[in-house]
Amino acid sequence: SRHALMRVGLDGILGFLALAFPLHLLAVTIAAAALGALAWCRGRRPAAALFAVTAAMSAAMALWPALALWQRARELAVPLSLGDYLAAALQPNIGGPDPARSVTYGAAPDGSALRLDVWPAPAAGRLHPAFVRIHGGGWIAGRRGELGAWDGWLNKLGYDVFDIDYRLGPPERWRNQVGDVKCALGWVAAHAGEYGIDPARISTIGYSAGAQLAMLAAFSTGDPGLPPSCDVPPVTVKLVVNLYGPTELTRGYDESGSRAYTQERLRQYLGGRPARYPERYRNASPLSHIGPRTPPTITLLGASDRIITADQATLLDAALARAGVVHATYLLPATDHAFDLDWGGFATQIARAEIGRFLRRND
Protein backbone atom coordinates (compact mmCIF):
# COMPACT_ATOMS: atom_id res chain seq x y z
CA SER A 1 0.00 0.00 0.00
CA ARG A 2 2.70 2.51 0.89
CA HIS A 3 4.50 1.64 -2.36
CA ALA A 4 1.38 2.46 -4.35
CA LEU A 5 1.04 5.83 -2.64
CA MET A 6 4.63 6.71 -3.53
CA ARG A 7 3.80 6.44 -7.23
CA VAL A 8 0.39 8.09 -7.62
CA GLY A 9 1.53 11.68 -6.99
CA LEU A 10 0.96 14.27 -4.28
CA ASP A 11 -2.68 14.82 -5.23
CA GLY A 12 -3.28 11.07 -5.03
CA ILE A 13 -1.62 10.86 -1.63
CA LEU A 14 -3.66 13.76 -0.26
CA GLY A 15 -6.86 12.30 -1.69
CA PHE A 16 -6.07 8.90 -0.23
CA LEU A 17 -5.37 10.37 3.23
CA ALA A 18 -8.59 12.39 3.11
CA LEU A 19 -10.64 9.25 2.38
CA ALA A 20 -8.68 6.93 4.67
CA PHE A 21 -8.71 9.22 7.70
CA PRO A 22 -11.65 11.60 7.12
CA LEU A 23 -12.55 12.54 10.68
CA HIS A 24 -8.93 13.45 11.34
CA LEU A 25 -9.60 16.49 9.15
CA LEU A 26 -11.82 17.90 11.88
CA ALA A 27 -8.60 18.92 13.61
CA VAL A 28 -7.98 21.22 10.64
CA THR A 29 -11.55 22.50 10.93
CA ILE A 30 -11.12 23.35 14.60
CA ALA A 31 -7.76 25.03 14.07
CA ALA A 32 -9.02 27.05 11.11
CA ALA A 33 -12.12 28.13 13.00
CA ALA A 34 -10.03 29.25 15.99
CA LEU A 35 -7.60 31.19 13.79
CA GLY A 36 -10.50 32.72 11.90
CA ALA A 37 -12.11 33.90 15.12
CA LEU A 38 -8.81 35.40 16.26
CA ALA A 39 -8.34 37.18 12.94
CA TRP A 40 -11.89 38.56 13.12
CA CYS A 41 -11.34 39.89 16.62
CA ARG A 42 -8.20 41.68 15.45
CA GLY A 43 -10.01 43.23 12.52
CA ARG A 44 -8.27 41.18 9.83
CA ARG A 45 -11.34 40.46 7.75
CA PRO A 46 -9.63 38.90 4.65
CA ALA A 47 -7.67 36.47 6.81
CA ALA A 48 -10.81 35.63 8.78
CA ALA A 49 -12.67 34.90 5.54
CA LEU A 50 -9.86 32.65 4.32
CA PHE A 51 -9.84 30.68 7.56
CA ALA A 52 -13.65 30.39 7.42
CA VAL A 53 -13.48 28.90 3.93
CA THR A 54 -10.76 26.49 5.08
CA ALA A 55 -12.86 25.43 8.05
CA ALA A 56 -15.92 24.86 5.87
CA MET A 57 -14.01 22.86 3.25
CA SER A 58 -12.21 20.66 5.78
CA ALA A 59 -15.47 20.00 7.62
CA ALA A 60 -17.13 18.89 4.38
CA MET A 61 -14.17 16.68 3.50
CA ALA A 62 -14.28 15.15 6.98
CA LEU A 63 -18.01 14.55 7.21
CA TRP A 64 -18.97 13.46 3.68
CA PRO A 65 -17.01 10.15 3.66
CA ALA A 66 -17.93 9.40 7.25
CA LEU A 67 -21.64 9.98 6.65
CA ALA A 68 -21.61 7.97 3.41
CA LEU A 69 -20.06 5.00 5.20
CA TRP A 70 -22.36 5.41 8.18
CA GLN A 71 -25.36 5.18 5.83
CA ARG A 72 -23.90 2.09 4.12
CA ALA A 73 -23.31 0.49 7.51
CA ARG A 74 -26.95 1.10 8.43
CA GLU A 75 -28.08 -0.58 5.21
CA LEU A 76 -25.91 -3.59 6.06
CA ALA A 77 -26.94 -3.60 9.74
CA VAL A 78 -23.30 -3.17 10.78
CA PRO A 79 -22.84 -1.22 14.03
CA LEU A 80 -20.02 1.31 13.81
CA SER A 81 -17.94 2.41 16.76
CA LEU A 82 -16.64 5.96 17.06
CA GLY A 83 -14.59 4.72 20.01
CA ASP A 84 -12.80 2.18 17.82
CA TYR A 85 -12.19 4.89 15.24
CA LEU A 86 -10.62 7.22 17.80
CA ALA A 87 -8.63 4.43 19.48
CA ALA A 88 -6.87 3.63 16.21
CA ALA A 89 -6.54 7.24 15.08
CA LEU A 90 -2.80 7.50 15.74
CA GLN A 91 -1.95 3.85 15.07
CA PRO A 92 -2.01 3.09 11.33
CA ASN A 93 -2.15 -0.58 10.41
CA ILE A 94 1.37 -0.96 9.00
CA GLY A 95 3.18 -4.07 10.26
CA GLY A 96 6.04 -6.14 8.86
CA PRO A 97 7.90 -9.44 9.34
CA ASP A 98 8.23 -10.86 12.85
CA PRO A 99 11.45 -12.94 12.99
CA ALA A 100 10.26 -14.70 16.14
CA ARG A 101 7.35 -16.16 14.16
CA SER A 102 9.22 -16.89 10.93
CA VAL A 103 9.76 -20.30 9.35
CA THR A 104 10.86 -21.43 5.89
CA TYR A 105 8.16 -23.00 3.72
CA GLY A 106 10.14 -23.48 0.52
CA ALA A 107 13.20 -22.55 -1.50
CA ALA A 108 13.45 -20.60 -4.74
CA PRO A 109 15.51 -22.07 -7.61
CA ASP A 110 18.35 -19.68 -6.72
CA GLY A 111 18.44 -21.19 -3.24
CA SER A 112 16.86 -18.24 -1.43
CA ALA A 113 14.43 -19.17 1.32
CA LEU A 114 10.70 -18.54 1.05
CA ARG A 115 9.51 -17.44 4.48
CA LEU A 116 6.23 -17.08 6.33
CA ASP A 117 5.23 -15.87 9.79
CA VAL A 118 3.04 -18.18 11.87
CA TRP A 119 0.22 -16.58 13.85
CA PRO A 120 -1.40 -19.41 15.83
CA ALA A 121 -4.92 -19.05 17.14
CA PRO A 122 -5.54 -19.52 20.86
CA ALA A 123 -5.37 -23.20 21.79
CA ALA A 124 -8.55 -25.08 20.93
CA GLY A 125 -9.72 -28.56 21.78
CA ARG A 126 -10.44 -29.56 18.20
CA LEU A 127 -9.08 -29.03 14.72
CA HIS A 128 -9.39 -25.44 13.61
CA PRO A 129 -9.23 -23.55 10.29
CA ALA A 130 -6.35 -21.57 8.82
CA PHE A 131 -5.64 -18.72 6.42
CA VAL A 132 -2.70 -18.18 4.12
CA ARG A 133 -2.38 -14.38 3.89
CA ILE A 134 -0.71 -12.73 0.88
CA HIS A 135 0.62 -9.17 0.89
CA GLY A 136 0.22 -6.61 -1.87
CA GLY A 137 2.71 -4.24 -3.45
CA GLY A 138 2.06 -4.47 -7.18
CA TRP A 139 3.90 -7.81 -7.54
CA ILE A 140 7.29 -6.09 -7.21
CA ALA A 141 7.23 -4.76 -3.63
CA GLY A 142 5.80 -5.49 -0.20
CA ARG A 143 6.61 -8.05 2.45
CA ARG A 144 4.90 -10.43 4.84
CA GLY A 145 3.23 -8.91 7.86
CA GLU A 146 2.13 -5.66 6.20
CA LEU A 147 -1.34 -4.50 7.24
CA GLY A 148 -0.73 -7.04 9.98
CA ALA A 149 -3.71 -6.28 12.21
CA TRP A 150 -5.61 -8.80 10.08
CA ASP A 151 -3.43 -11.60 11.50
CA GLY A 152 -4.39 -10.98 15.11
CA TRP A 153 -8.02 -10.34 14.19
CA LEU A 154 -8.30 -13.68 12.38
CA ASN A 155 -6.61 -15.35 15.36
CA LYS A 156 -9.43 -14.07 17.56
CA LEU A 157 -11.92 -15.75 15.22
CA GLY A 158 -10.11 -19.06 15.75
CA TYR A 159 -7.93 -19.13 12.61
CA ASP A 160 -4.24 -19.85 12.42
CA VAL A 161 -2.67 -17.40 9.98
CA PHE A 162 0.36 -18.07 7.80
CA ASP A 163 1.49 -14.67 6.54
CA ILE A 164 3.77 -15.34 3.56
CA ASP A 165 6.45 -13.81 1.42
CA TYR A 166 6.73 -14.77 -2.25
CA ARG A 167 9.25 -13.99 -4.99
CA LEU A 168 9.00 -10.45 -6.31
CA GLY A 169 9.75 -9.08 -9.74
CA PRO A 170 11.47 -8.03 -11.84
CA PRO A 171 12.00 -10.14 -13.89
CA GLU A 172 8.44 -11.20 -14.65
CA ARG A 173 7.38 -13.87 -12.15
CA TRP A 174 3.67 -14.32 -12.73
CA ARG A 175 3.85 -18.12 -12.68
CA ASN A 176 6.43 -18.13 -9.88
CA GLN A 177 4.33 -15.99 -7.57
CA VAL A 178 1.13 -17.98 -7.76
CA GLY A 179 3.33 -21.08 -7.57
CA ASP A 180 4.83 -19.79 -4.31
CA VAL A 181 1.34 -19.25 -2.87
CA LYS A 182 0.43 -22.84 -3.81
CA CYS A 183 3.71 -24.01 -2.29
CA ALA A 184 2.74 -22.26 0.96
CA LEU A 185 -0.73 -23.84 0.86
CA GLY A 186 0.88 -27.26 0.44
CA TRP A 187 3.29 -26.59 3.30
CA VAL A 188 0.42 -25.63 5.62
CA ALA A 189 -1.52 -28.75 4.64
CA ALA A 190 1.58 -30.92 5.24
CA HIS A 191 2.01 -29.38 8.71
CA ALA A 192 -1.68 -29.44 9.62
CA GLY A 193 -1.12 -32.05 12.32
CA GLU A 194 1.64 -30.00 13.92
CA TYR A 195 -0.57 -26.93 14.24
CA GLY A 196 -3.90 -28.67 14.89
CA ILE A 197 -5.37 -27.47 11.60
CA ASP A 198 -8.22 -29.06 9.70
CA PRO A 199 -6.63 -29.59 6.23
CA ALA A 200 -10.05 -29.26 4.61
CA ARG A 201 -10.43 -25.70 5.99
CA ILE A 202 -7.42 -23.84 4.61
CA SER A 203 -8.37 -20.51 3.01
CA THR A 204 -6.62 -17.57 1.35
CA ILE A 205 -6.82 -13.86 2.05
CA GLY A 206 -4.94 -11.08 0.29
CA TYR A 207 -5.02 -7.40 -0.47
CA SER A 208 -4.40 -5.62 -3.78
CA ALA A 209 -1.90 -7.70 -5.82
CA GLY A 210 -1.94 -10.22 -2.98
CA ALA A 211 -5.69 -10.59 -3.40
CA GLN A 212 -5.18 -11.37 -7.09
CA LEU A 213 -2.73 -14.10 -6.07
CA ALA A 214 -5.08 -15.35 -3.35
CA MET A 215 -7.87 -15.73 -5.91
CA LEU A 216 -5.67 -17.10 -8.69
CA ALA A 217 -4.16 -19.78 -6.43
CA ALA A 218 -7.58 -20.82 -5.14
CA PHE A 219 -9.42 -20.69 -8.47
CA SER A 220 -6.73 -22.59 -10.45
CA THR A 221 -6.19 -25.53 -8.09
CA GLY A 222 -4.84 -28.47 -10.08
CA ASP A 223 -4.18 -26.43 -13.23
CA PRO A 224 -1.01 -27.94 -14.77
CA GLY A 225 -0.18 -24.57 -16.31
CA LEU A 226 0.01 -22.96 -12.86
CA PRO A 227 1.72 -25.55 -10.64
CA PRO A 228 3.11 -25.10 -7.12
CA SER A 229 6.72 -23.95 -7.06
CA CYS A 230 7.68 -26.81 -4.75
CA ASP A 231 6.86 -30.51 -4.58
CA VAL A 232 3.48 -30.49 -2.82
CA PRO A 233 0.09 -31.91 -3.76
CA PRO A 234 -2.66 -29.47 -4.77
CA VAL A 235 -4.71 -28.03 -1.92
CA THR A 236 -8.41 -27.34 -2.30
CA VAL A 237 -8.97 -23.90 -0.80
CA LYS A 238 -11.99 -23.57 1.47
CA LEU A 239 -12.79 -19.91 0.74
CA VAL A 240 -11.22 -16.64 -0.43
CA VAL A 241 -11.19 -13.12 1.01
CA ASN A 242 -10.46 -10.57 -1.72
CA LEU A 243 -9.56 -7.12 -0.43
CA TYR A 244 -9.51 -4.75 -3.42
CA GLY A 245 -7.74 -7.14 -5.78
CA PRO A 246 -7.73 -7.00 -9.61
CA THR A 247 -9.66 -9.76 -11.34
CA GLU A 248 -9.43 -9.04 -15.11
CA LEU A 249 -5.94 -7.78 -15.88
CA THR A 250 -6.38 -6.60 -19.47
CA ARG A 251 -9.19 -4.27 -18.46
CA GLY A 252 -7.21 -3.34 -15.36
CA TYR A 253 -4.33 -2.29 -17.61
CA ASP A 254 -6.55 -0.06 -19.75
CA GLU A 255 -8.98 1.36 -17.21
CA SER A 256 -7.19 1.95 -13.90
CA GLY A 257 -7.66 5.34 -12.32
CA SER A 258 -3.87 5.40 -11.75
CA ARG A 259 -2.95 4.19 -15.21
CA ALA A 260 0.78 4.96 -15.21
CA TYR A 261 1.31 3.15 -11.91
CA THR A 262 -0.88 0.17 -12.82
CA GLN A 263 0.51 -0.28 -16.32
CA GLU A 264 4.10 -0.19 -15.13
CA ARG A 265 3.40 -2.82 -12.47
CA LEU A 266 1.48 -5.09 -14.84
CA ARG A 267 4.22 -4.89 -17.46
CA GLN A 268 6.77 -5.93 -14.85
CA TYR A 269 4.51 -8.68 -13.52
CA LEU A 270 3.66 -10.18 -16.92
CA GLY A 271 6.62 -9.15 -19.05
CA GLY A 272 4.95 -6.59 -21.28
CA ARG A 273 1.72 -5.09 -22.55
CA PRO A 274 -1.53 -7.02 -23.12
CA ALA A 275 -1.11 -6.68 -26.91
CA ARG A 276 2.16 -8.58 -26.67
CA TYR A 277 1.14 -11.20 -24.10
CA PRO A 278 -2.66 -11.63 -24.27
CA GLU A 279 -2.48 -15.23 -23.01
CA ARG A 280 -0.44 -14.23 -19.98
CA TYR A 281 -2.97 -11.55 -19.08
CA ARG A 282 -5.80 -14.03 -19.51
CA ASN A 283 -4.13 -16.83 -17.53
CA ALA A 284 -3.14 -14.50 -14.69
CA SER A 285 -6.69 -13.13 -14.37
CA PRO A 286 -8.70 -14.87 -11.64
CA LEU A 287 -11.79 -14.27 -13.77
CA SER A 288 -10.48 -16.78 -16.32
CA HIS A 289 -10.46 -19.67 -13.84
CA ILE A 290 -13.97 -19.51 -12.39
CA GLY A 291 -16.09 -22.63 -12.52
CA PRO A 292 -18.57 -24.63 -10.44
CA ARG A 293 -15.80 -25.75 -8.06
CA THR A 294 -14.54 -22.24 -7.33
CA PRO A 295 -14.51 -21.72 -3.55
CA PRO A 296 -16.82 -19.20 -1.85
CA THR A 297 -15.40 -15.72 -2.30
CA ILE A 298 -16.01 -12.38 -0.59
CA THR A 299 -14.87 -9.14 -2.22
CA LEU A 300 -14.53 -5.70 -0.64
CA LEU A 301 -13.53 -2.70 -2.74
CA GLY A 302 -13.70 1.05 -2.30
CA ALA A 303 -16.04 2.75 -4.76
CA SER A 304 -13.44 5.55 -4.97
CA ASP A 305 -10.43 3.23 -5.35
CA ARG A 306 -7.80 5.06 -7.44
CA ILE A 307 -6.09 1.85 -8.64
CA ILE A 308 -8.71 -0.92 -8.90
CA THR A 309 -11.92 0.19 -10.60
CA ALA A 310 -15.33 -0.93 -9.43
CA ASP A 311 -15.89 -3.03 -12.55
CA GLN A 312 -13.14 -5.39 -11.37
CA ALA A 313 -15.49 -6.33 -8.52
CA THR A 314 -18.72 -6.32 -10.53
CA LEU A 315 -17.23 -8.52 -13.27
CA LEU A 316 -16.12 -11.01 -10.64
CA ASP A 317 -19.51 -10.89 -8.96
CA ALA A 318 -21.31 -11.64 -12.24
CA ALA A 319 -18.96 -14.49 -13.17
CA LEU A 320 -19.31 -16.12 -9.76
CA ALA A 321 -23.09 -15.81 -9.99
CA ARG A 322 -23.13 -17.46 -13.43
CA ALA A 323 -21.04 -20.35 -12.10
CA GLY A 324 -23.32 -20.81 -9.09
CA VAL A 325 -20.52 -20.00 -6.62
CA VAL A 326 -21.36 -18.73 -3.14
CA HIS A 327 -20.08 -15.16 -2.99
CA ALA A 328 -20.59 -11.68 -1.59
CA THR A 329 -19.45 -8.34 -3.02
CA TYR A 330 -19.33 -5.00 -1.22
CA LEU A 331 -18.50 -1.65 -2.81
CA LEU A 332 -17.79 0.80 -0.01
CA PRO A 333 -18.69 4.45 -0.73
CA ALA A 334 -16.13 7.24 -0.35
CA THR A 335 -13.40 4.64 0.12
CA ASP A 336 -10.01 4.38 -1.58
CA HIS A 337 -7.36 1.69 -2.08
CA ALA A 338 -5.73 0.29 1.07
CA PHE A 339 -8.56 1.57 3.27
CA ASP A 340 -7.58 -0.93 5.96
CA LEU A 341 -4.46 1.09 6.68
CA ASP A 342 -6.87 2.83 9.07
CA TRP A 343 -7.74 -0.17 11.23
CA GLY A 344 -10.41 1.73 13.14
CA GLY A 345 -11.86 3.44 10.07
CA PHE A 346 -15.51 2.95 9.23
CA ALA A 347 -14.70 1.15 5.96
CA THR A 348 -12.47 -1.29 7.83
CA GLN A 349 -15.13 -1.82 10.50
CA ILE A 350 -17.64 -2.70 7.78
CA ALA A 351 -15.12 -5.02 6.11
CA ARG A 352 -14.41 -6.87 9.35
CA ALA A 353 -18.12 -7.27 10.09
CA GLU A 354 -18.96 -8.63 6.64
CA ILE A 355 -15.93 -10.93 6.50
CA GLY A 356 -16.86 -12.29 9.93
CA ARG A 357 -20.41 -12.99 8.75
CA PHE A 358 -19.15 -14.65 5.57
CA LEU A 359 -16.81 -16.93 7.51
CA ARG A 360 -19.54 -17.94 9.94
CA ARG A 361 -21.86 -18.87 7.07
CA ASN A 362 -19.39 -20.65 4.80
CA ASP A 363 -16.59 -22.14 6.87
Disulfide bonds with the S-S distance in Angstrom:
Cys183-Cys230 2.02
